[in-house]
Amino acid sequence: MFSTKTANCEDIFAKLKMLSLCSFYKKRAIYCVRELRKSSILWNRFLELKKFCLGLTKTQAENIF
């Protein structure tokens, strides 16, 4: 159980890192978020993992992007 949670947190922070790297290219930052949102399953999983790892509510997690 612990290893799964750790893997999930590593997954979410890897995605957050990817988005922050994209922010160096302002036009590409919007593209990265759009690509992530294209798959509603991936986007919802991303929000759930972020909420779990960072202790945010779903609304707070959504407001980050």
Protein Blocks (a to p, Z undefined) as FASTA:
>chain_A
ZZmmmmmmmmmmmmmmmmmmmmmmmmlmmmmmmmmmmpmmlmmmmmmmmmmmnopafklm
mmmZZ
